[in-house]
């Protein structure tokens, strides 16, 4: 299989590239290196430094001639989407349309899109939340992801391009950027390694569905052959922020309690995804326990120092 990974120098994309190469596939990575790191791109992949919103994408896609495109490139900062919704839409909506059009013109049969579970659903009445639940994004980021999904569906109906949207829960694991809009696992791990104080926003009882990057990679590979559609990719298990801190602190040998700061305005109280559809249609299920995943992530950041 010829595969192309946008955002393939980033956290999730670089792991997808590794898995594809390890499975014997021909891989091209496209990344503008605005957040990704060149050293994270597997040596066995062809690399093109390129912005997905630019006019050069069509030529790069045509040269790679992929069978499947894994579209991971995105503006990922929810707070940045609030500050600058035009930029967020330019990358996450217009950029995705550019990827879809280039993939179609290059002869790709399928695009697998990195979408978002919590950001698309917003606060929900059903926990764990299934794909059938109404979507009510609370941020421009979530709105852009939902819009991109709609464009994918249009390309599928209009031109026959197979489209799979994977709605990720809170992904964590090795290579996650511990700065900016990172997940609490990466942020807490780095503070604990440095023996810095950890500050939890609010009371820490807010919950998320934490899914390890290895499981997310397996979901992407499973989506290559499964039915097109929209799938939640999570664990179906809630974990609150206080629990995440206690697990990391114990693994790091730190006995200090976390401090608590002001809650983030408008932050979701609960977010957790129902994953039965992915299990049924893709033959996928998460296998990494939170305890194992948290420990391995802490070990990664400790070794990376």
VENRADA-V614391 format. One record per backbone hydrogen bond with DSSP energy under -1.0 kcal/mol. NH is the residue of the N-H (numbers start at 1). CO is the residue of the C=O. If there is no record, write none. Layout:
# VENRADA-V614391
((NH	CO) (NH	CO))
This chain:
# VENRADA-V614391
((3	26) (4	68) (5	28) (6	70) (7	30) (8	30) (10	7) (14	10) (16	12) (17	13) (18	14) (19	15) (20	16) (21	17) (22	18) (23	19) (24	21) (25	20) (26	1) (28	3) (29	46) (30	5) (31	48) (37	9) (40	37) (41	38) (45	42) (46	27) (48	29) (54	51) (57	54) (60	56) (61	57) (62	58) (63	59) (64	60) (65	61) (67	2) (68	2) (69	110) (70	4) (71	112) (72	6) (72	70) (81	77) (82	78) (83	79) (84	80) (88	84) (89	85) (90	86) (91	87) (92	88) (93	89) (94	89) (95	90) (97	93) (98	94) (99	95) (100	96) (101	97) (102	98) (103	99) (104	100) (105	101) (106	102) (107	104) (108	103) (109	67) (110	67) (111	162) (112	69) (113	164) (114	71) (115	113) (115	166) (117	168) (121	117) (122	118) (129	272) (133	130) (143	139) (144	140) (145	141) (146	142) (147	143) (148	144) (149	145) (150	146) (151	147) (152	148) (153	149) (154	150) (155	151) (156	152) (157	153) (158	154) (159	155) (160	156) (161	155) (162	109) (164	111) (165	229) (166	113) (167	231) (168	115) (168	166) (169	233) (170	209) (171	169) (172	211) (176	173) (182	180) (187	183) (188	184) (189	185) (190	186) (191	187) (192	188) (193	189) (194	190) (196	191) (200	259) (202	261) (207	269) (208	239) (211	170) (213	172) (216	212) (217	213) (218	214) (219	215) (220	216) (221	217) (222	218) (223	219) (224	221) (226	222) (229	163) (231	165) (233	167) (239	208) (241	206) (242	204) (244	240) (245	241) (246	242) (247	243) (248	244) (249	245) (250	246) (251	247) (252	248) (254	249) (259	198) (261	200) (267	264) (274	129) (279	275) (280	276) (281	277) (282	278) (284	278) (293	289) (294	290) (295	291) (296	292) (297	293) (298	294) (299	295) (300	296) (301	297) (302	298) (303	299) (304	300))
